[in-house]
Amino acid sequence: MDQNRRIRILSPVAAGPGQQRPLAHRPASLRGLRVGIRRDRTWTSFEVFTDELARLLRDRLGTGEMVFFDPGTRIGTPEDESARVVDFAREVEAAVVGLGT
């Protein structure tokens, strides 16, 4: 084995208390807002769920345009994935990015 090889290990642990950021501003209503929904094609039932969620948001809350974000493959650098997330966030006024399970 090559002794000069290095492995970079990334920690999946959330930021500590000293690194917390304030929560984003919450709109009083979603009516007319462009809402983003993050989904992942690797989990088919999540697509079904997000399609239904989008329908409910439009029908019950009167949201405007729906924008779906699928991060795609996880091949590349964390910076590449972060840049895609930032682009998605700039496109929308509110977002649903997880199930909270």
PEWO-V732571 format. One record per residue. N is the residue number from 0. BURIAL is b if it has 16 or more other ideal C-beta (glycine too) atoms within 10 Angstrom, else e. Layout:
BEGIN
((N | BURIAL) (N | BURIAL))
END
This chain:
BEGIN
((0 | e) (1 | e) (2 | e) (3 | e) (4 | e) (5 | e) (6 | e) (7 | e) (8 | e) (9 | e) (10 | e) (11 | e) (12 | e) (13 | e) (14 | e) (15 | e) (16 | e) (17 | e) (18 | e) (19 | e) (20 | e) (21 | e) (22 | e) (23 | e) (24 | e) (25 | e) (26 | e) (27 | e) (28 | e) (29 | b) (30 | e) (31 | e) (32 | b) (33 | e) (34 | b) (35 | b) (36 | b) (37 | b) (38 | b) (39 | e) (40 | e) (41 | e) (42 | e) (43 | e) (44 | e) (45 | b) (46 | e) (47 | e) (48 | e) (49 | b) (50 | e) (51 | e) (52 | b) (53 | b) (54 | e) (55 | e) (56 | b) (57 | e) (58 | e) (59 | e) (60 | e) (61 | e) (62 | b) (63 | b) (64 | e) (65 | b) (66 | b) (67 | e) (68 | b) (69 | b) (70 | e) (71 | e) (72 | e) (73 | e) (74 | e) (75 | e) (76 | e) (77 | e) (78 | e) (79 | e) (80 | e) (81 | e) (82 | e) (83 | e) (84 | e) (85 | e) (86 | e) (87 | b) (88 | e) (89 | e) (90 | e) (91 | b) (92 | b) (93 | b) (94 | b) (95 | b) (96 | e) (97 | e) (98 | e) (99 | e) (100 | e))
END
